[in-house]
Amino acid sequence: MKAHDIAYLVKEKLHIPHDLRLADVPATLRTKPVSPSDVKDVSTEARESMPLLAQMAVDAGAGRPFVKWWHYFDAYEEQFAALAEQSREGKLDRPLRILEMGVWRGGSLDLWRQYFGPEAVIFGIDIDEVILTLGIDSAEVRVGSQTDEGFLRGVVEEMGGVDLVIDDGSHQSKDVIASLRILFPLLSDGGRYVIEDLHTSYWPSWGGGFKRKGSSIEALKELVDTLHQPYYARSRRPGALGLERDTLQSIQFYDSVAVLKKSPHPAPQPFRGGDHSRPEASI
Ligand SMILES: C[S@@+](CC[C@H](N)C(=O)[O-])C[C@H]1O[C@@H](n2cnc3c(N)ncnc32)[C@H](O)[C@@H]1O
C-alpha cells in the first residue's frame, strides 16, 4: 500500500481526527486502535461467498483506488441487488440515475458503473477540482459542494432527475443534513438516499458526538418519529429535516449507513380480514 493511500485511509476513511479523544472513540474500537493494518484482507476468503458488489470491488485490482467499509457491501447487496441486475440487463423502463457525492480518486464511480451497468446515468460531485484531471470516464464528474443548493439542483437537472443518491462526501453532520434537505425532495418516486460513514456523527471533529443534538445520526433518528406522525399528531407538518412523512416510505439503519426510501406513503388504514359478522367477532 502506498504512503498516500495510507494517509487517505487514516484521514478520510478510518476517520481518525487529529484531535481524537479516547472518550470519543466507540467502545468497540477502544481496545484495538484503528490502523491501516485493520484493512480487510480478502486473500483467504472464497470469492463466491462474497456479495456480487464485493466481488466486483475485489476484482477492481489495478483500477482506480477507492475505499468502502467491507460490511457496506452486504448492505448494498440487500438494498440494490435486484435493481442493479435489472439495470445491468437493460430491463428498467428508463436508465437508473445515480449521484455520488464524494468522488475522491474515482474508484467508487468505476465500481458503480460495473454494478449498475452501461445504461445507468452516473454523476459524481466533489469539492476538489483534482477530479477533473483524473480522466474519469465511468461517470460524469462535476466540481462543487454538497451543500450548494443551486449547484446540486443544476446537476440533478443535467442528470434528468435522480433515483439514487450516495452521500460519501465530507461526512460533516451539517453537510450531510444540508444535502439531505436539498436532495431528498428531488428524488424520484421509489428513489433511495444512502448516507455512508455515519460513525463520524459520533465524533466531535465531524460535528457529532454520542446523542449530540444536531448530529446527523440524531437527525436521522428523528425521522423514525416522522414516519409515525399520524399516530401522535393531527397536522401534516413537515417532520424532521423538513421531510414529508407522505413521501418517506422507510428509513433503514445499518452499521454506519442509512438508507431512506422515497415513495408515496398514504395515510395508514387497517384492513379487516375474514367475516366480521361471525359470532366470534363480537365476543
Ligand atoms: C470519503 S471521500 C470519497 C470516497 C469515494 N466515494 C470512494 O468510495 O473512494 C470524500 C470526498 O468528499 C469530498 N468532499 C469533502 N467536502 C465536500 C463537499 N462539501 N462537497 C463535495 N465533496 C466534498 C472530498 O474532497 C473527498 O474527495
The ligand as a Gaussian input file, in Angstrom:
#p B3LYP/6-31G(d) Opt

LIG

0 1
 C      -14.614000       9.684000       1.541000
 S      -14.030000      10.544000       0.135000
 C      -14.963000       9.845000      -1.175000
 C      -14.545000       8.456000      -1.441000
 C      -15.104000       7.812000      -2.658000
 N      -16.549000       7.892000      -2.751000
 C      -14.659000       6.359000      -2.582000
 O      -15.501000       5.497000      -2.215000
 O      -13.497000       6.092000      -2.845000
 C      -14.728000      12.085000       0.438000
 C      -14.627000      13.070000      -0.685000
 O      -15.544000      14.110000      -0.386000
 C      -15.014000      15.321000      -0.855000
 N      -15.680000      16.432000      -0.177000
 C      -15.368000      16.997000       1.020000
 N      -16.214000      18.006000       1.302000
 C      -17.089000      18.067000       0.266000
 C      -18.202000      18.915000      -0.030000
 N      -18.602000      19.881000       0.801000
 N      -18.866000      18.709000      -1.192000
 C      -18.490000      17.719000      -2.039000
 N      -17.441000      16.902000      -1.804000
 C      -16.746000      17.071000      -0.670000
 C      -13.521000      15.212000      -0.601000
 O      -12.818000      16.082000      -1.463000
 C      -13.269000      13.719000      -0.865000
 O      -12.801000      13.509000      -2.171000

